[in-house]
Amino acid sequence: MSNQTTVTEFLLLGFSDVRELQILHFMVFLVLYLAALTGNLLIIIAIALDYHLHTPMYFFLMSLSILDLGSISVTIPKSMANSLMNTRSISYSGCVAQVFFFIFFAETDFVLLTIMAYDRYVAICKPLHYETIMNRRACVQMAASAWISVILYSSLYTGYTFSITFCGGNMVDQFFCEIPQLLKLACSNSYFSEVGVIAFGVCLTLSCFVFIIVTYVQILTTVLRIPSEQGRHKTFSTCLPHLIVISMFLSTAVFAHMKPISSSPSALDLVVAVLYSVLPPVMNPIIYSMRNKEIKASLRKLTGWRLFNKN
């Protein structure tokens, strides 16, 4: 029978034991982190200061950027600090906080993407009723409902995760406290207590995914009925960044959590974790700003950068 000891800290996976490679990891993550901060802050400031962007679509986009800032700030700074100080430890409470906030930001991100799909559906399929349906009060209520419901879910999930007994030591084979890796350390009798919470999370994600698919089938049907080719292109171009972001978010997250968990750390696990936890917050501002003339115009006024003068 495995020894059951009280865990007071966890040891995260280091990228390397070579000091030069640790510094390289720190620098790479620093560049990615600064890129995410800069891109998302620019979008937040541009939307907040530009009155022309005070519409439901940009309100949700600003909320998405806030979530992206929170998401990348949960995992990257601790990993950078560990590499810089040549350590691997994270306190028990720090690991709890990482799990809670990562679930919160990731799930709220996906719920918000679902709301954004509904916003595009109303704008394209019911344009005459758009201002009535997507009024300021409705937008705030939808965003608030997403945040509050996910806070409750994150609290429940985190509570169940850390109510388990850890029999497998305290070595987490990932650069942050990733739930699949934590569950590897659980006793078998404790692991099954999380099945209900995991099932609820899967149902929530699946329902959002089905809603998005149904919504975009309706949008595609409506767009194809537009007689003007230019009109079809303009309408669909507003949806393309959203579709790219959803595809990137889902493909990396689903692959990371559905693939079999290996008994020993692998490069694939590390790469996938970076893809779904770091890449979306870095890429989302680029995807939305490069495909959106209004955002580019606002950023051009805000920064004066020639980069945003191009169509």
C-alpha positions as CSV (number, residue, x, y, z in Angstrom):
1,M,0.0,0.0,0.0
2,S,1.3,3.5,-0.9
3,N,2.3,5.8,1.8
4,Q,-0.2,8.6,2.4
5,T,1.7,11.7,3.5
6,T,0.5,15.3,3.9
7,V,1.7,17.3,0.9
8,T,2.8,20.8,1.7
9,E,4.3,21.7,-1.7
10,F,4.6,20.4,-5.2
11,L,7.6,20.1,-7.5
12,L,6.9,21.3,-11.0
13,L,8.6,20.0,-14.2
14,G,11.7,21.9,-15.1
15,F,12.5,22.5,-18.7
16,S,16.1,21.7,-18.2
17,D,18.8,21.2,-15.5
18,V,21.3,23.1,-17.6
19,R,21.6,26.7,-16.4
20,E,22.0,28.2,-19.8
21,L,18.8,26.5,-21.0
22,Q,16.9,27.6,-17.9
23,I,17.8,31.2,-18.8
24,L,16.7,30.6,-22.4
25,H,13.4,29.2,-21.2
26,F,13.0,32.3,-19.0
27,M,13.7,34.6,-21.9
28,V,11.3,32.8,-24.3
29,F,8.5,32.8,-21.8
30,L,9.2,36.5,-21.0
31,V,8.9,37.4,-24.7
32,L,5.6,35.4,-25.0
33,Y,4.3,37.0,-21.8
34,L,5.1,40.5,-22.8
35,A,3.6,39.9,-26.3
36,A,0.4,38.7,-24.7
37,L,0.3,41.6,-22.2
38,T,1.0,44.2,-25.0
39,G,-1.5,42.8,-27.5
40,N,-4.4,42.3,-25.0
41,L,-3.8,45.6,-23.3
42,L,-3.8,47.5,-26.6
43,I,-7.2,45.9,-27.5
44,I,-8.6,46.7,-24.1
45,I,-7.4,50.3,-24.2
46,A,-8.5,50.8,-27.8
47,I,-12.0,49.6,-27.2
48,A,-12.3,51.5,-23.9
49,L,-11.2,54.8,-25.4
50,D,-12.8,54.6,-28.8
51,Y,-16.5,55.4,-28.6
52,H,-17.2,53.8,-32.0
53,L,-16.2,50.5,-30.6
54,H,-18.7,50.6,-27.7
55,T,-20.8,47.9,-29.3
56,P,-21.7,44.4,-28.0
57,M,-19.1,42.6,-30.2
58,Y,-16.3,44.7,-29.0
59,F,-17.5,44.6,-25.4
60,F,-17.2,40.8,-25.5
61,L,-13.9,41.1,-27.3
62,M,-12.6,43.4,-24.5
63,S,-13.8,40.8,-21.9
64,L,-12.0,38.1,-23.8
65,S,-8.8,40.1,-23.7
66,I,-9.2,40.5,-19.9
67,L,-9.6,36.8,-19.5
68,D,-6.6,36.1,-21.7
69,L,-4.4,38.4,-19.5
70,G,-5.6,36.5,-16.5
71,S,-5.1,33.1,-18.1
72,I,-1.5,33.6,-19.1
73,S,-0.7,35.3,-15.8
74,V,-1.7,32.2,-13.9
75,T,1.0,29.9,-15.4
76,I,3.8,31.8,-17.0
77,P,5.2,34.0,-14.2
78,K,5.7,31.1,-11.7
79,S,7.5,29.0,-14.3
80,M,9.7,32.0,-15.3
81,A,10.5,32.6,-11.6
82,N,11.4,29.0,-11.0
83,S,13.8,28.9,-14.0
84,L,15.4,32.2,-13.0
85,M,15.9,31.0,-9.4
86,N,16.8,27.5,-10.3
87,T,14.0,25.9,-8.3
88,R,10.9,23.8,-9.1
89,S,8.7,24.1,-6.0
90,I,5.3,25.6,-5.7
91,S,3.4,25.8,-2.4
92,Y,0.3,23.8,-1.8
93,S,-1.8,27.0,-1.6
94,G,-0.1,28.3,-4.8
95,C,-1.0,25.1,-6.6
96,V,-4.6,25.5,-5.4
97,A,-4.7,29.0,-6.7
98,Q,-3.3,28.0,-10.0
99,V,-5.9,25.3,-10.5
100,F,-8.8,27.6,-9.5
101,F,-7.8,30.5,-11.6
102,F,-6.8,28.5,-14.6
103,I,-10.1,26.6,-14.6
104,F,-11.9,29.9,-14.1
105,F,-10.2,31.8,-16.9
106,A,-10.3,28.9,-19.4
107,E,-13.9,28.0,-18.8
108,T,-15.1,31.6,-18.8
109,D,-13.1,32.1,-22.0
110,F,-15.0,29.3,-23.7
111,V,-18.4,30.4,-22.3
112,L,-17.6,33.9,-23.6
113,L,-16.7,32.6,-27.0
114,T,-20.2,30.9,-27.0
115,I,-21.8,34.2,-26.2
116,M,-19.9,35.9,-29.0
117,A,-21.2,33.2,-31.4
118,Y,-24.7,34.1,-30.3
119,D,-23.9,37.8,-30.8
120,R,-22.8,37.1,-34.4
121,Y,-25.9,35.0,-35.0
122,V,-28.2,37.8,-33.9
123,A,-26.3,40.4,-35.9
124,I,-26.4,38.3,-39.1
125,C,-29.6,36.4,-38.9
126,K,-31.8,38.9,-37.0
127,P,-30.3,42.3,-37.9
128,L,-33.5,44.2,-37.4
129,H,-33.8,43.0,-33.8
130,Y,-30.1,43.3,-32.9
131,E,-30.2,46.5,-30.9
132,T,-33.2,45.2,-29.0
133,I,-31.8,41.8,-28.2
134,M,-28.2,42.7,-27.6
135,N,-28.8,45.9,-25.6
136,R,-26.3,47.1,-23.0
137,R,-28.2,45.5,-20.1
138,A,-28.4,42.1,-21.9
139,C,-24.7,42.1,-22.7
140,V,-23.7,42.9,-19.1
141,Q,-26.1,40.2,-17.8
142,M,-24.7,37.6,-20.1
143,A,-21.1,38.4,-19.3
144,A,-21.8,38.5,-15.5
145,S,-23.7,35.2,-15.7
146,A,-20.7,33.6,-17.4
147,W,-18.3,34.9,-14.8
148,I,-20.5,34.0,-11.8
149,S,-21.4,30.5,-13.0
150,V,-17.8,29.6,-13.8
151,I,-16.6,30.9,-10.4
152,L,-19.0,28.4,-8.7
153,Y,-17.9,25.6,-11.0
154,S,-14.2,26.5,-10.5
155,S,-14.6,26.5,-6.7
156,L,-16.4,23.1,-6.8
157,Y,-13.8,21.6,-9.2
158,T,-10.8,22.9,-7.2
159,G,-12.4,21.8,-3.9
160,Y,-12.8,18.2,-5.2
161,T,-9.4,18.1,-6.7
162,F,-7.6,19.0,-3.5
163,S,-9.9,16.9,-1.3
164,I,-8.2,13.8,-2.8
165,T,-5.4,12.0,-1.0
166,F,-2.1,12.1,-2.8
167,C,-0.3,8.7,-2.7
168,G,2.0,9.3,-5.7
169,G,4.3,11.9,-4.2
170,N,4.4,15.6,-5.0
171,M,6.1,15.6,-8.4
172,V,3.9,17.3,-11.0
173,D,5.1,16.4,-14.6
174,Q,4.1,19.8,-16.0
175,F,5.4,23.4,-15.8
176,F,2.2,24.4,-13.9
177,C,-0.3,22.6,-11.7
178,E,-2.2,20.8,-14.5
179,I,-5.2,18.8,-13.3
180,P,-4.5,15.6,-15.3
181,Q,-1.0,15.5,-13.8
182,L,-2.3,16.1,-10.3
183,L,-4.8,13.2,-10.7
184,K,-1.8,10.9,-11.5
185,L,-0.8,11.5,-7.8
186,A,-4.2,10.6,-6.4
187,C,-5.1,7.4,-4.6
188,S,-7.4,5.2,-6.7
189,N,-10.3,5.6,-4.2
190,S,-10.0,9.4,-4.2
191,Y,-9.8,9.7,-7.9
192,F,-13.3,8.5,-8.5
193,S,-14.8,11.2,-6.3
194,E,-14.0,13.6,-9.1
195,V,-15.9,11.8,-11.8
196,G,-19.1,13.7,-11.2
197,V,-17.4,17.1,-11.3
198,I,-15.4,16.1,-14.4
199,A,-18.7,14.9,-16.1
200,F,-20.3,18.2,-15.3
201,G,-17.4,20.1,-16.9
202,V,-17.5,17.9,-20.0
203,C,-21.3,18.4,-20.3
204,L,-20.8,22.2,-19.9
205,T,-18.1,22.3,-22.6
206,L,-20.0,20.0,-24.9
207,S,-23.2,22.0,-24.6
208,C,-21.3,25.2,-25.5
209,F,-19.6,23.4,-28.4
210,V,-23.0,22.1,-29.8
211,F,-24.5,25.6,-29.4
212,I,-21.6,27.1,-31.4
213,I,-21.9,24.5,-34.2
214,V,-25.7,25.0,-34.5
215,T,-25.2,28.8,-34.4
216,Y,-22.7,28.8,-37.2
217,V,-24.8,26.5,-39.3
218,Q,-27.5,29.1,-39.1
219,I,-25.0,31.9,-39.8
220,L,-23.6,30.1,-42.8
221,T,-27.1,29.4,-44.2
222,T,-28.0,33.1,-43.9
223,V,-24.6,34.3,-45.4
224,L,-25.1,32.0,-48.5
225,R,-28.4,33.7,-49.1
226,I,-26.8,37.2,-49.4
227,P,-27.0,38.0,-53.2
228,S,-23.9,40.2,-53.2
229,E,-20.5,38.4,-53.2
230,Q,-19.0,41.4,-51.5
231,G,-21.7,41.4,-48.9
232,R,-21.1,37.7,-48.2
233,H,-17.4,38.3,-47.9
234,K,-17.8,41.2,-45.5
235,T,-20.3,39.4,-43.3
236,F,-18.3,36.2,-43.1
237,S,-15.1,38.1,-42.4
238,T,-16.5,39.3,-39.1
239,C,-17.0,35.6,-38.1
240,L,-13.6,34.2,-39.3
241,P,-11.4,35.5,-36.4
242,H,-14.0,34.1,-34.0
243,L,-13.9,30.7,-35.7
244,I,-10.1,30.6,-35.8
245,V,-9.9,31.4,-32.0
246,I,-12.5,28.7,-31.2
247,S,-10.8,26.1,-33.3
248,M,-7.4,26.8,-31.8
249,F,-8.8,26.8,-28.2
250,L,-10.7,23.6,-28.6
251,S,-8.2,21.6,-30.6
252,T,-5.3,22.1,-28.2
253,A,-7.4,21.8,-25.0
254,V,-9.3,18.7,-26.1
255,F,-6.1,17.0,-27.2
256,A,-4.3,17.8,-24.0
257,H,-7.1,16.4,-21.7
258,M,-8.3,13.5,-23.9
259,K,-5.0,11.9,-24.7
260,P,-3.8,9.1,-22.4
261,I,-1.6,10.4,-19.6
262,S,1.9,9.0,-19.8
263,S,3.6,7.6,-16.7
264,S,6.7,9.7,-17.3
265,P,7.0,13.3,-18.6
266,S,7.3,13.6,-22.4
267,A,8.1,16.5,-24.7
268,L,4.6,16.1,-26.3
269,D,2.9,16.8,-23.0
270,L,5.0,19.9,-22.5
271,V,4.4,21.2,-26.0
272,V,0.7,20.6,-25.9
273,A,0.4,22.4,-22.5
274,V,2.3,25.4,-23.9
275,L,0.0,25.4,-27.0
276,Y,-3.3,25.5,-25.0
277,S,-2.2,27.6,-22.1
278,V,0.2,30.1,-23.7
279,L,-0.6,30.3,-27.4
280,P,-4.2,31.5,-27.3
281,P,-3.6,34.6,-25.2
282,V,-0.7,35.5,-27.4
283,M,-2.4,34.8,-30.7
284,N,-6.0,36.1,-30.0
285,P,-5.1,39.8,-30.2
286,I,-3.2,39.2,-33.4
287,I,-6.0,37.3,-35.0
288,Y,-8.7,39.9,-34.0
289,S,-6.6,43.0,-34.8
290,M,-5.3,41.8,-38.2
291,R,-8.7,40.8,-39.5
292,N,-10.6,43.8,-38.1
293,K,-10.5,47.2,-39.8
294,E,-12.1,49.0,-36.9
295,I,-9.6,47.6,-34.4
296,K,-6.7,48.5,-36.7
297,A,-8.0,52.0,-37.1
298,S,-8.4,52.5,-33.4
299,L,-4.9,51.1,-32.7
300,R,-3.5,53.4,-35.5
301,K,-5.0,56.4,-33.7
302,L,-3.8,55.1,-30.3
303,T,-0.2,54.3,-31.2
304,G,0.5,55.8,-34.6
305,W,2.2,52.6,-35.7
306,R,2.6,52.2,-39.4
307,L,1.9,48.5,-38.9
308,F,-1.8,49.2,-38.7
309,N,-2.0,51.3,-41.8
310,K,-2.0,48.2,-44.0
311,N,-5.4,46.7,-45.0
